[in-house]
Amino acid sequence: MYIIGENIHIISSKVKEAIKEKDAKFFQEIAVKQVEAGAQALDLNLGPRKKDGEELFPWLVGVVEEVVDVPLSFDTTNLAAIEAGLKKITKAQPIINSTSADPERLEKVPLVAKKYNTKLIALTMGTGMIPVTADERVNIAVEQLIPRMLEIDFPVTDLIIDPLVLTVSGCQEYCPELIEAIRTLQYVWDPSPHISVGLSNVSNAVPNANRPLINQVYCAMLMGVGLKMMIADPLDKELMEVVRIIEERDESTALSKAYLGISDKIGEMEEVTTDQFDLDDPEQKAIWKTVQILMNQVIYADSYLEQ
């Protein structure tokens, strides 16, 4: 699994404060921690930064590249800020996060990606709309995103399709659709573009105590259909353990068998059933309940683990 570390994110109050204070040490420490924990790239999500983006992104690139060698992902809608940051890159091939099928962004962003030889994340959404079914997401990739790359001679092997994780809180019925979109996207083009998701989006608006478990179970499901790249938290040791279990096919514990069973059943297009779990074990019972909400079999509620 190729992990793009998500922890430099404007939603964090600590990141906001560090930006305000231009605290280079903070960003260097969090960059090193993520890489040491297994991140193979780092997402720099500082928001639009309309006023200072063209100064902030180059500064942050310089700060982070002093201590790590991994690719940096520029996660902002501010194209001028992205370009300013790209000019500062001296190490690994960077990533632009992101374009979409919105005509203006699809016109401009891939050209910047080609100019600076970056990888490019492309979201399966158009202007003001987020598609919900697997077919809709796949069609946007095949009919709009990939053709635009071919039009400008951008390597499809540098394209990363993001079919959009939606939250189980409010968009529960679409969680299984994302699984099927990932399954299908691997076979719609040759060579196949990479596929990545923002994993933690699935638990947005969920109580903090439940977020890690939902992320971990969804990760197992998505790995079952072949996901090999995601923006996620490498500092979540339990999440990284789920990744390890599935990659190494570790069946040494009851818990590892549970996660591996989930991954295998989803991969084989078979139903995950209760007989795969020891419901007398609180951990396995919580995992089973989480499977049910992510597969839209039981209606999600913040208290779902208590029901």
ZIPE-V549102 format. One record per residue. N is the residue number from 1. RES is the residue in three letters. SS is DSSP state (a for helix, b for strand, c for the rest). PHI is phi in radians with two decimals (* if undefined). OMEGA is omega in whole degrees, -180 to 180 (NA if undefined). Layout:
BEGIN
n = [N N]
res = [RES RES]
ss = [SS SS]
phi = [PHI PHI]
omega = [OMEGA OMEGA]
END
This chain:
BEGIN
n = [1 2 3 4 5 6 7 8 9 10 11 12 13 14 15 16 17 18 19 20 21 22 23 24 25 26 27 28 29 30 31 32 33 34 35 36 37 38 39 40 41 42 43 44 45 46 47 48 49 50 51 52 53 54 55 56 57 58 59 60 61 62 63 64 65 66 67 68 69 70 71 72 73 74 75 76 77 78 79 80 81 82 83 84 85 86 87 88 89 90 91 92 93 94 95 96 97 98 99 100 101 102 103 104 105 106 107 108 109 110 111 112 113 114 115 116 117 118 119 120 121 122 123 124 125 126 127 128 129 130 131 132 133 134 135 136 137 138 139 140 141 142 143 144 145 146 147 148 149 150 151 152 153 154 155 156 157 158 159 160 161 162 163 164 165 166 167 168 169 170 171 172 173 174 175 176 177 178 179 180 181 182 183 184 185 186 187 188 189 190 191 192 193 194 195 196 197 198 199 200 201 202 203 204 205 206 207 208 209 210 211 212 213 214 215 216 217 218 219 220 221 222 223 224 225 226 227 228 229 230 231 232 233 234 235 236 237 238 239 240 241 242 243 244 245 246 247 248 249 250 251 252 253 254 255 256 257 258 259 260 261 262 263 264 265 266 267 268 269 270 271 272 273 274 275 276 277 278 279 280 281 282 283 284 285 286 287 288 289 290 291 292 293 294 295 296 297 298 299 300 301 302 303 304 305 306 307]
res = [MET TYR ILE ILE GLY GLU ASN ILE HIS ILE ILE SER SER LYS VAL LYS GLU ALA ILE LYS GLU LYS ASP ALA LYS PHE PHE GLN GLU ILE ALA VAL LYS GLN VAL GLU ALA GLY ALA GLN ALA LEU ASP LEU ASN LEU GLY PRO ARG LYS LYS ASP GLY GLU GLU LEU PHE PRO TRP LEU VAL GLY VAL VAL GLU GLU VAL VAL ASP VAL PRO LEU SER PHE ASP THR THR ASN LEU ALA ALA ILE GLU ALA GLY LEU LYS LYS ILE THR LYS ALA GLN PRO ILE ILE ASN SER THR SER ALA ASP PRO GLU ARG LEU GLU LYS VAL PRO LEU VAL ALA LYS LYS TYR ASN THR LYS LEU ILE ALA LEU THR MET GLY THR GLY MET ILE PRO VAL THR ALA ASP GLU ARG VAL ASN ILE ALA VAL GLU GLN LEU ILE PRO ARG MET LEU GLU ILE ASP PHE PRO VAL THR ASP LEU ILE ILE ASP PRO LEU VAL LEU THR VAL SER GLY CYS GLN GLU TYR CYS PRO GLU LEU ILE GLU ALA ILE ARG THR LEU GLN TYR VAL TRP ASP PRO SER PRO HIS ILE SER VAL GLY LEU SER ASN VAL SER ASN ALA VAL PRO ASN ALA ASN ARG PRO LEU ILE ASN GLN VAL TYR CYS ALA MET LEU MET GLY VAL GLY LEU LYS MET MET ILE ALA ASP PRO LEU ASP LYS GLU LEU MET GLU VAL VAL ARG ILE ILE GLU GLU ARG ASP GLU SER THR ALA LEU SER LYS ALA TYR LEU GLY ILE SER ASP LYS ILE GLY GLU MET GLU GLU VAL THR THR ASP GLN PHE ASP LEU ASP ASP PRO GLU GLN LYS ALA ILE TRP LYS THR VAL GLN ILE LEU MET ASN GLN VAL ILE TYR ALA ASP SER TYR LEU GLU GLN]
ss = [c b b b b b b b b c c c a a a a a a a a a c c a a a a a a a a a a a a a a c c c b b b b b c c c c c c c a a a a a a a a a a a a a c c c c c b b b b b c c c a a a a a a a a c c c c c c c c b b b b b c c c a a a a a a a a a a a a a c c c b b b b b c b b c c b b c c c a a a a a a a a a a a a a a a a a a c c c c a a a b b b b c c c c c a a a a a a a a a a a a a a a a a a c c c c c c c c b b c b b a a a a a c c c c a a a a a a a a a a a a a a a a a c c c c b b b b c c c c a a a a a a a a a a a a c c c c c a a a a a a a a a a a a a a c c c c c c a a a c c c c c a a a a a a a a a a a a a c c c c c c c c c a a a c]
phi = [* -1.58 -1.74 -1.73 -1.12 -1.74 -1.43 -1.68 -2.40 -1.10 -1.18 -1.37 -1.11 -1.18 -1.16 -1.01 -1.16 -1.15 -1.13 -1.02 -1.58 0.87 -1.52 -1.08 -1.06 -1.02 -1.18 -1.17 -1.14 -1.24 -1.15 -1.10 -1.03 -1.16 -1.14 -1.10 -1.45 2.18 -1.18 -1.79 -2.74 -2.24 -1.52 -1.91 -1.86 -1.95 1.34 -1.09 0.79 -1.12 -1.50 -2.24 -1.04 -1.26 -1.72 -1.24 -1.12 -1.05 -1.06 -1.17 -1.03 -1.05 -1.12 -1.26 -1.22 -1.19 -2.11 -2.37 -1.96 -1.36 -1.06 -1.91 -1.90 -1.60 -1.88 -2.82 -1.53 -1.51 -1.17 -1.13 -1.15 -1.03 -1.13 -1.09 -1.17 -1.08 -1.13 -1.58 -1.11 -2.18 -2.01 -1.29 -1.01 -1.39 -2.26 -1.74 -2.21 -2.98 -1.85 -2.56 -1.51 -0.98 -0.94 -1.15 -1.22 -1.19 -1.28 -1.63 -1.14 -1.04 -1.16 -1.18 -1.06 -1.18 -1.03 -1.81 0.97 -1.84 -1.39 -2.40 -1.49 -2.18 -1.48 -1.48 -2.61 -1.86 -1.25 1.14 -2.45 -1.95 -1.16 -1.98 -1.48 -1.04 -1.07 -1.08 -1.17 -1.11 -1.08 -1.09 -1.11 -1.37 -1.67 -2.21 -1.22 -1.13 -1.00 -1.13 -1.13 -1.14 -1.05 -1.81 1.06 -1.60 -1.10 -1.08 -1.21 -1.75 -1.59 -2.14 -1.47 -1.97 -1.46 1.27 -1.34 -1.94 -1.23 -1.17 -1.57 1.95 -2.24 -0.95 -1.16 -1.71 -1.07 -1.15 -1.12 -1.10 -1.01 -1.25 -1.09 -1.11 -0.99 -1.36 -1.04 -1.23 -2.15 -1.62 -2.62 -2.34 -1.33 -1.32 -1.20 -1.17 -2.22 -2.44 -2.42 -1.59 -1.00 -1.19 -1.06 -1.13 -1.92 -1.01 1.19 -1.77 -0.91 -0.92 -1.11 -1.68 -1.06 -1.01 -1.11 -1.07 -1.05 -1.16 -1.18 -1.13 -1.01 -1.04 -1.11 -1.20 -1.14 -1.07 -1.72 1.82 -1.11 -2.20 -2.62 -2.78 -1.51 -2.75 -1.69 -1.23 -1.43 -1.41 -1.10 -1.20 -1.10 -1.12 -1.20 -1.06 -1.03 -1.07 -0.97 -1.30 -1.15 -1.63 0.89 -1.47 -1.97 -1.33 -2.28 -1.09 -1.18 -1.15 -1.11 -1.11 -1.17 -1.15 -1.12 -1.03 -1.04 -1.17 -1.12 -1.11 -1.08 -1.58 1.05 -1.97 -1.33 -1.38 -2.10 -1.10 -1.25 -1.45 -2.21 -1.60 -1.33 -1.42 -1.61 -0.98 -1.14 -1.17 -1.11 -1.14 -1.12 -1.06 -1.10 -1.24 -0.99 -1.09 -1.29 -1.25 -1.62 1.07 -1.67 -2.28 -1.14 -1.23 -2.50 -0.99 -1.71 -1.02 -1.26 -1.64 -1.50]
omega = [177 -176 171 -174 -172 -164 171 -170 -175 179 -180 178 179 177 178 -179 180 175 -179 -176 -174 -175 -177 -178 179 -177 178 180 -179 176 -179 -180 -179 -180 179 -180 176 178 178 174 -179 177 177 -176 -177 -179 -177 179 -176 -177 -171 -175 -177 174 -173 -176 176 178 -177 177 179 -179 -175 -179 174 -171 178 -177 -173 176 176 -179 -178 -172 -179 174 -177 -175 178 178 177 -177 177 178 -179 180 -177 -176 177 -173 -171 177 -177 -179 171 180 25 164 173 177 172 -172 -178 -180 -179 175 -169 -170 178 178 176 178 179 -178 -175 176 179 163 -175 173 -179 -178 179 176 179 -178 173 180 174 179 -175 -179 178 -178 180 -179 179 -179 178 178 -173 -173 -176 -173 -178 178 178 178 178 -179 -177 179 174 -175 178 178 175 179 178 179 175 -177 167 171 176 -174 175 178 179 180 -173 -174 -178 178 176 -180 178 178 -178 176 179 180 -174 -174 -179 -173 -175 -178 177 6 -178 172 172 176 178 176 169 -169 -172 176 -178 -178 173 178 176 177 -174 -177 -176 -173 -178 -178 179 178 -176 -179 179 177 179 179 -176 175 178 179 169 178 -178 -179 176 168 -172 -178 180 179 174 -174 180 175 -180 176 176 178 -180 -179 -176 180 -178 -177 -177 179 -171 180 178 -179 180 176 180 -179 180 177 176 -178 -178 -179 178 180 -178 -179 177 -178 171 -173 -175 -178 175 -173 170 -174 171 177 -177 -180 -179 178 178 178 179 179 180 174 -177 -180 -179 176 177 179 178 -177 -179 168 -179 -179 -171 -180 -178 -175 NA]
END
